[in-house]
Amino acid sequence: MAEETEELARVARGGVLLTGWAYEAGWPPGRVGRRLRTEGWTPICRGAWAAPGKDVDWRVRARAHQLMHPTWVCSHGTAAALHRIEVLGTGARGEGVGAGAGPPEGRGVPEVLDFTVRRPLSSRTGEGVRVRSTEYLDVGDCVMRGGLRATGPARTVGDLIRSCGTREGAVVVADSALSRRTVRGVRREPLVHHGQLAAELAAARPGAARARRALRLADSACGSPAETVARLHMRDAGLRPESQPLLRSRSGRTLRPDFLFRAVGLAVEIEGYAFHGSRHAHDRDIRRFNDLADCPEVRRVLRFTAREVFRRPDAVVATIRAAVGNLAAGG
């Protein structure tokens, strides 16, 4: 039995075993499934198993599907997760970040795996997988990320905003890719520049015109999905603050508030989902608040949580508008 188990492990690749490989190695179909279950292998999807003790996360699932279907390329939400591009989820008012619904500053773990394949293969959906077919998929559109074939950053952003159903969702994706971000605890540099996205969206494809309009609203200075949503709602209300301006406090500390209405001295901060995740973070946030209030350009600081922005954007904008008016009147 031990020799048989070792033989199955040798057939696997990176802890993933396709039953087809076991058949090719001489295992009869009737014995493979029973042996794998007995030895503690975990089913990943139909025809693929994970070695005992291996965590079956979305990356392992994506790898299994690509091993079974070599022409499938990770795209849309799955490619976004690989590149650490933030995407609004499917909750109320777009609440959530990642390929599925979740908290306002979610972890970006895709619930449904997205793949794209070049025609003539057809699109299909099932088993937590969505496969799109297109005539627009070339070798130059694809890269390797974490051992997975995926559409590159520009193509991924283009696919997402061409297919996005909301303005907010489209601009969040563009802002995220254009800016320096910390996503799921990893600090990364900008993934694309504006010219690359403009070139990607220049082709006449379904949704391209809408995507180009969304790109005109993008701001590479924006620091989070909540900031993007807040900025768009302020824009709708005729409010045009500066994004992430560089300020210096009287004590010499440099800061970048999320938004600044310089003419009236109003700074607006959008706090992340878990900005008080520890005592150290709480102390740091209080020091930042005090230093921001100490900047010569700042007369007042307003702070909102990301949850408020996602769930009650009209109330957030009304509070900002009232503060701008009060400061303009000398209040």
One Martini backbone bead per residue (centre of mass of N, CA, C, O) as a GRO file, in nm:
protein
  331
    1MET     BB    1   0.057   0.062  -0.021
    2ALA     BB    2   0.296   0.260   0.003
    3GLU     BB    3   0.388   0.230  -0.293
    4GLU     BB    4   0.125   0.334  -0.418
    5THR     BB    5   0.128   0.612  -0.288
    6GLU     BB    6   0.400   0.702  -0.409
    7GLU     BB    7   0.311   0.676  -0.702
    8LEU     BB    8   0.096   0.899  -0.694
    9ALA     BB    9   0.286   1.129  -0.601
   10ARG     BB   10   0.469   1.116  -0.858
   11VAL     BB   11   0.238   1.196  -1.061
   12ALA     BB   12   0.221   1.447  -0.938
   13ARG     BB   13   0.182   1.822  -0.946
   14GLY     BB   14   0.221   2.014  -0.689
   15GLY     BB   15  -0.012   1.831  -0.541
   16VAL     BB   16  -0.146   1.750  -0.822
   17LEU     BB   17  -0.405   1.519  -0.940
   18LEU     BB   18  -0.486   1.344  -1.222
   19THR     BB   19  -0.665   1.078  -1.319
   20GLY     BB   20  -0.538   1.054  -1.601
   21TRP     BB   21  -0.250   0.999  -1.497
   22ALA     BB   22  -0.315   0.738  -1.348
   23TYR     BB   23  -0.405   0.581  -1.595
   24GLU     BB   24  -0.134   0.612  -1.752
   25ALA     BB   25   0.018   0.454  -1.501
   26GLY     BB   26  -0.205   0.191  -1.463
   27TRP     BB   27  -0.462   0.270  -1.332
   28PRO     BB   28  -0.762   0.170  -1.256
   29PRO     BB   29  -1.056   0.336  -1.236
   30GLY     BB   30  -1.176   0.179  -0.979
   31ARG     BB   31  -0.914   0.254  -0.778
   32VAL     BB   32  -0.840   0.551  -0.753
   33GLY     BB   33  -1.061   0.683  -0.576
   34ARG     BB   34  -1.033   0.496  -0.332
   35ARG     BB   35  -0.735   0.549  -0.273
   36LEU     BB   36  -0.750   0.856  -0.233
   37ARG     BB   37  -0.950   0.854   0.003
   38THR     BB   38  -0.788   0.670   0.193
   39GLU     BB   39  -0.522   0.876   0.179
   40GLY     BB   40  -0.646   1.190   0.189
   41TRP     BB   41  -0.745   1.307  -0.058
   42THR     BB   42  -0.860   1.605  -0.230
   43PRO     BB   43  -1.110   1.732  -0.390
   44ILE     BB   44  -1.132   1.982  -0.639
   45CYS     BB   45  -1.244   1.841  -0.899
   46ARG     BB   46  -1.327   1.696  -1.168
   47GLY     BB   47  -1.027   1.502  -1.197
   48ALA     BB   48  -0.909   1.634  -0.916
   49TRP     BB   49  -0.631   1.630  -0.674
   50ALA     BB   50  -0.514   1.667  -0.342
   51ALA     BB   51  -0.283   1.633  -0.134
   52PRO     BB   52  -0.215   1.556   0.164
   53GLY     BB   53  -0.245   1.874   0.338
   54LYS     BB   54  -0.348   2.044   0.110
   55ASP     BB   55  -0.449   2.353   0.033
   56VAL     BB   56  -0.767   2.442  -0.115
   57ASP     BB   57  -0.743   2.696  -0.304
   58TRP     BB   58  -0.783   2.904  -0.571
   59ARG     BB   59  -0.507   2.834  -0.696
   60VAL     BB   60  -0.539   2.528  -0.704
   61ARG     BB   61  -0.792   2.526  -0.874
   62ALA     BB   62  -0.672   2.674  -1.117
   63ARG     BB   63  -0.448   2.470  -1.174
   64ALA     BB   64  -0.626   2.226  -1.231
   65HIS     BB   65  -0.776   2.347  -1.475
   66GLN     BB   66  -0.517   2.400  -1.646
   67LEU     BB   67  -0.426   2.104  -1.660
   68MET     BB   68  -0.693   2.013  -1.809
   69HIS     BB   69  -0.684   2.320  -1.963
   70PRO     BB   70  -0.432   2.464  -2.140
   71THR     BB   71  -0.608   2.713  -2.280
   72TRP     BB   72  -0.659   2.839  -2.017
   73VAL     BB   73  -0.710   3.179  -1.890
   74CYS     BB   74  -0.670   3.390  -1.657
   75SER     BB   75  -0.934   3.620  -1.564
   76HIS     BB   76  -1.047   3.887  -1.443
   77GLY     BB   77  -1.090   3.820  -1.120
   78THR     BB   78  -0.847   3.622  -1.112
   79ALA     BB   79  -0.633   3.811  -1.229
   80ALA     BB   80  -0.673   4.033  -1.019
   81ALA     BB   81  -0.575   3.864  -0.779
   82LEU     BB   82  -0.288   3.810  -0.892
   83HIS     BB   83  -0.227   4.138  -0.926
   84ARG     BB   84  -0.374   4.312  -0.711
   85ILE     BB   85  -0.668   4.398  -0.805
   86GLU     BB   86  -0.925   4.589  -0.726
   87VAL     BB   87  -1.274   4.477  -0.669
   88LEU     BB   88  -1.588   4.509  -0.680
   89GLY     BB   89  -1.845   4.363  -0.559
   90THR     BB   90  -2.194   4.228  -0.496
   91GLY     BB   91  -2.296   4.416  -0.308
   92ALA     BB   92  -2.420   4.672  -0.177
   93ARG     BB   93  -2.306   4.929  -0.359
   94GLY     BB   94  -2.042   4.748  -0.409
   95GLU     BB   95  -1.972   4.592  -0.171
   96GLY     BB   96  -1.655   4.511  -0.188
   97VAL     BB   97  -1.357   4.309  -0.241
   98GLY     BB   98  -1.336   4.137  -0.525
   99ALA     BB   99  -1.506   3.876  -0.685
  100GLY     BB  100  -1.678   3.904  -0.427
  101ALA     BB  101  -1.839   3.935  -0.164
  102GLY     BB  102  -1.782   4.177   0.112
  103PRO     BB  103  -1.603   4.369   0.272
  104PRO     BB  104  -1.482   4.678   0.198
  105GLU     BB  105  -1.179   4.535   0.277
  106GLY     BB  106  -1.123   4.284   0.127
  107ARG     BB  107  -0.926   3.994   0.012
  108GLY     BB  108  -0.973   3.895  -0.295
  109VAL     BB  109  -1.137   3.622  -0.315
  110PRO     BB  110  -1.236   3.408  -0.545
  111GLU     BB  111  -1.537   3.231  -0.600
  112VAL     BB  112  -1.503   3.261  -0.910
  113LEU     BB  113  -1.355   3.128  -1.183
  114ASP     BB  114  -1.169   3.292  -1.438
  115PHE     BB  115  -1.181   3.235  -1.795
  116THR     BB  116  -1.000   3.240  -2.110
  117VAL     BB  117  -1.073   3.155  -2.458
  118ARG     BB  118  -1.012   3.073  -2.768
  119ARG     BB  119  -1.153   3.046  -3.037
  120PRO     BB  120  -1.403   2.789  -3.076
  121LEU     BB  121  -1.450   2.776  -2.796
  122SER     BB  122  -1.684   2.768  -2.548
  123SER     BB  123  -1.882   2.890  -2.324
  124ARG     BB  124  -1.893   2.845  -1.954
  125THR     BB  125  -2.078   2.728  -1.655
  126GLY     BB  126  -1.932   2.576  -1.358
  127GLU     BB  127  -1.798   2.470  -1.069
  128GLY     BB  128  -1.693   2.768  -1.010
  129VAL     BB  129  -1.692   2.837  -1.330
  130ARG     BB  130  -1.579   3.080  -1.584
  131VAL     BB  131  -1.602   3.070  -1.945
  132ARG     BB  132  -1.455   3.256  -2.199
  133SER     BB  133  -1.494   3.354  -2.537
  134THR     BB  134  -1.246   3.469  -2.788
  135GLU     BB  135  -1.079   3.647  -3.055
  136TYR     BB  136  -0.920   3.828  -2.822
  137LEU     BB  137  -0.627   3.628  -2.797
  138ASP     BB  138  -0.293   3.662  -2.720
  139VAL     BB  139   0.020   3.608  -2.621
  140GLY     BB  140   0.067   3.916  -2.532
  141ASP     BB  141  -0.175   3.898  -2.306
  142CYS     BB  142   0.020   3.700  -2.147
  143VAL     BB  143   0.108   3.565  -1.822
  144MET     BB  144   0.297   3.481  -1.533
  145ARG     BB  145   0.137   3.387  -1.209
  146GLY     BB  146   0.207   3.171  -0.980
  147GLY     BB  147   0.190   2.937  -1.218
  148LEU     BB  148  -0.012   3.114  -1.391
  149ARG     BB  149  -0.216   3.184  -1.650
  150ALA     BB  150  -0.252   3.532  -1.753
  151THR     BB  151  -0.364   3.821  -1.784
  152GLY     BB  152  -0.255   4.113  -1.805
  153PRO     BB  153  -0.307   4.409  -1.660
  154ALA     BB  154  -0.432   4.563  -1.902
  155ARG     BB  155  -0.626   4.339  -1.993
  156THR     BB  156  -0.772   4.304  -1.726
  157VAL     BB  157  -0.884   4.589  -1.703
  158GLY     BB  158  -1.029   4.590  -1.973
  159ASP     BB  159  -1.221   4.353  -1.918
  160LEU     BB  160  -1.356   4.471  -1.663
  161ILE     BB  161  -1.459   4.756  -1.776
  162ARG     BB  162  -1.617   4.640  -2.020
  163SER     BB  163  -1.804   4.445  -1.811
  164CYS     BB  164  -1.899   4.656  -1.631
  165GLY     BB  165  -2.201   4.776  -1.464
  166THR     BB  166  -2.033   5.013  -1.324
  167ARG     BB  167  -1.869   5.296  -1.264
  168GLU     BB  168  -1.735   5.230  -0.994
  169GLY     BB  169  -1.609   4.958  -1.075
  170ALA     BB  170  -1.432   5.066  -1.309
  171VAL     BB  171  -1.266   5.283  -1.148
  172VAL     BB  172  -1.146   5.105  -0.932
  173VAL     BB  173  -0.972   4.937  -1.121
  174ALA     BB  174  -0.806   5.164  -1.247
  175ASP     BB  175  -0.693   5.290  -0.988
  176SER     BB  176  -0.549   5.040  -0.881
  177ALA     BB  177  -0.351   4.995  -1.126
  178LEU     BB  178  -0.228   5.303  -1.124
  179SER     BB  179  -0.146   5.247  -0.826
  180ARG     BB  180  -0.015   5.251  -0.520
  181ARG     BB  181  -0.039   4.948  -0.314
  182THR     BB  182  -0.208   4.774  -0.045
  183VAL     BB  183  -0.264   4.419  -0.089
  184ARG     BB  184  -0.302   4.186   0.126
  185GLY     BB  185  -0.020   4.303   0.266
  186VAL     BB  186   0.092   4.410  -0.021
  187ARG     BB  187   0.332   4.599  -0.167
  188ARG     BB  188   0.278   4.791  -0.468
  189GLU     BB  189   0.311   4.893  -0.773
  190PRO     BB  190   0.226   5.009  -1.047
  191LEU     BB  191   0.095   4.828  -1.331
  192VAL     BB  192   0.011   5.088  -1.493
  193HIS     BB  193  -0.055   5.321  -1.743
  194HIS     BB  194  -0.261   5.525  -1.906
  195GLY     BB  195  -0.164   5.456  -2.197
  196GLN     BB  196  -0.214   5.149  -2.181
  197LEU     BB  197  -0.521   5.168  -2.138
  198ALA     BB  198  -0.589   5.332  -2.387
  199ALA     BB  199  -0.486   5.116  -2.587
  200GLU     BB  200  -0.670   4.882  -2.491
  201LEU     BB  201  -0.946   5.071  -2.549
  202ALA     BB  202  -0.931   5.138  -2.865
  203ALA     BB  203  -1.077   4.906  -2.940
  204ALA     BB  204  -1.357   4.762  -3.106
  205ARG     BB  205  -1.549   4.667  -2.836
  206PRO     BB  206  -1.741   4.557  -2.614
  207GLY     BB  207  -1.760   4.839  -2.394
  208ALA     BB  208  -1.540   5.058  -2.478
  209ALA     BB  209  -1.680   5.333  -2.450
  210ARG     BB  210  -1.744   5.306  -2.149
  211ALA     BB  211  -1.450   5.261  -2.060
  212ARG     BB  212  -1.336   5.535  -2.155
  213ARG     BB  213  -1.508   5.704  -1.963
  214ALA     BB  214  -1.392   5.581  -1.703
  215LEU     BB  215  -1.092   5.657  -1.750
  216ARG     BB  216  -1.140   5.971  -1.722
  217LEU     BB  217  -1.194   5.921  -1.392
  218ALA     BB  218  -0.922   5.852  -1.321
  219ASP     BB  219  -0.687   5.816  -1.024
  220SER     BB  220  -0.356   5.762  -0.924
  221ALA     BB  221  -0.389   5.895  -0.621
  222CYS     BB  222  -0.561   5.682  -0.530
  223GLY     BB  223  -0.586   5.449  -0.229
  224SER     BB  224  -0.894   5.332  -0.265
  225PRO     BB  225  -1.207   5.225  -0.317
  226ALA     BB  226  -1.342   5.428  -0.123
  227GLU     BB  227  -1.217   5.679  -0.250
  228THR     BB  228  -1.339   5.648  -0.526
  229VAL     BB  229  -1.637   5.660  -0.444
  230ALA     BB  230  -1.622   5.933  -0.305
  231ARG     BB  231  -1.523   6.098  -0.547
  232LEU     BB  232  -1.764   6.044  -0.737
  233HIS     BB  233  -1.982   6.165  -0.551
  234MET     BB  234  -1.857   6.444  -0.533
  235ARG     BB  235  -1.863   6.505  -0.832
  236ASP     BB  236  -2.174   6.489  -0.863
  237ALA     BB  237  -2.186   6.744  -0.643
  238GLY     BB  238  -1.942   6.950  -0.730
  239LEU     BB  239  -1.687   6.819  -0.588
  240ARG     BB  240  -1.316   6.916  -0.607
  241PRO     BB  241  -1.078   6.768  -0.476
  242GLU     BB  242  -0.783   6.680  -0.367
  243SER     BB  243  -0.554   6.409  -0.414
  244GLN     BB  244  -0.304   6.342  -0.213
  245PRO     BB  245  -0.167   6.579  -0.083
  246LEU     BB  246   0.120   6.753   0.008
  247LEU     BB  247   0.204   6.786   0.350
  248ARG     BB  248   0.306   7.002   0.637
  249SER     BB  249   0.373   7.022   0.945
  250ARG     BB  250   0.493   7.218   1.200
  251SER     BB  251   0.683   6.964   1.290
  252GLY     BB  252   0.759   6.821   0.982
  253ARG     BB  253   0.542   6.638   0.885
  254THR     BB  254   0.444   6.426   0.632
  255LEU     BB  255   0.133   6.436   0.438
  256ARG     BB  256  -0.166   6.249   0.293
  257PRO     BB  257  -0.455   6.324   0.233
  258ASP     BB  258  -0.716   6.213   0.063
  259PHE     BB  259  -0.852   6.507   0.098
  260LEU     BB  260  -0.860   6.858  -0.036
  261PHE     BB  261  -0.995   7.179   0.053
  262ARG     BB  262  -0.802   7.443   0.022
  263ALA     BB  263  -0.979   7.706   0.032
  264VAL     BB  264  -1.105   7.599   0.337
  265GLY     BB  265  -0.943   7.365   0.500
  266LEU     BB  266  -1.044   7.064   0.409
  267ALA     BB  267  -1.013   6.742   0.541
  268VAL     BB  268  -1.037   6.400   0.407
  269GLU     BB  269  -1.099   6.078   0.561
  270ILE     BB  270  -1.062   5.728   0.471
  271GLU     BB  271  -1.126   5.450   0.647
  272GLY     BB  272  -1.053   5.150   0.691
  273TYR     BB  273  -1.182   4.851   0.792
  274ALA     BB  274  -0.891   4.796   0.988
  275PHE     BB  275  -0.742   5.055   1.126
  276HIS     BB  276  -0.791   4.920   1.439
  277GLY     BB  277  -0.629   4.628   1.466
  278SER     BB  278  -0.446   4.782   1.685
  279ARG     BB  279  -0.284   4.962   1.916
  280HIS     BB  280  -0.073   5.075   1.723
  281ALA     BB  281  -0.273   5.175   1.506
  282HIS     BB  282  -0.430   5.364   1.690
  283ASP     BB  283  -0.194   5.549   1.772
  284ARG     BB  284  -0.113   5.629   1.481
  285ASP     BB  285  -0.385   5.762   1.406
  286ILE     BB  286  -0.383   5.984   1.618
  287ARG     BB  287  -0.121   6.120   1.526
  288ARG     BB  288  -0.217   6.182   1.241
  289PHE     BB  289  -0.457   6.361   1.314
  290ASN     BB  290  -0.293   6.577   1.466
  291ASP     BB  291  -0.095   6.647   1.233
  292LEU     BB  292  -0.308   6.734   1.028
  293ALA     BB  293  -0.425   6.968   1.210
  294ASP     BB  294  -0.118   7.110   1.196
  295CYS     BB  295  -0.166   7.211   0.923
  296PRO     BB  296  -0.190   7.511   0.764
  297GLU     BB  297  -0.419   7.411   0.546
  298VAL     BB  298  -0.579   7.313   0.811
  299ARG     BB  299  -0.901   7.345   0.986
  300ARG     BB  300  -1.038   7.062   0.908
  301VAL     BB  301  -1.147   6.720   0.999
  302LEU     BB  302  -1.276   6.446   0.818
  303ARG     BB  303  -1.424   6.122   0.906
  304PHE     BB  304  -1.455   5.803   0.733
  305THR     BB  305  -1.580   5.511   0.662
  306ALA     BB  306  -1.602   5.275   0.427
  307ARG     BB  307  -1.887   5.187   0.500
  308GLU     BB  308  -2.020   5.461   0.462
  309VAL     BB  309  -1.950   5.497   0.165
  310PHE     BB  310  -2.097   5.237   0.059
  311ARG     BB  311  -2.387   5.284   0.217
  312ARG     BB  312  -2.372   5.636   0.262
  313PRO     BB  313  -2.288   5.858   0.038
  314ASP     BB  314  -2.491   6.093   0.069
  315ALA     BB  315  -2.421   6.160   0.365
  316VAL     BB  316  -2.125   6.220   0.323
  317VAL     BB  317  -2.161   6.452   0.118
  318ALA     BB  318  -2.337   6.633   0.296
  319THR     BB  319  -2.122   6.680   0.514
  320ILE     BB  320  -1.910   6.807   0.330
  321ARG     BB  321  -2.076   7.039   0.218
  322ALA     BB  322  -2.134   7.173   0.490
  323ALA     BB  323  -1.837   7.224   0.567
  324VAL     BB  324  -1.760   7.399   0.328
  325GLY     BB  325  -1.974   7.621   0.378
  326ASN     BB  326  -1.888   7.698   0.667
  327LEU     BB  327  -1.591   7.776   0.601
  328ALA     BB  328  -1.659   7.990   0.380
  329ALA     BB  329  -1.827   8.160   0.613
  330GLY     BB  330  -1.622   8.137   0.878
  331GLY     BB  331  -1.664   7.864   1.070
   0.00000   0.00000   0.00000
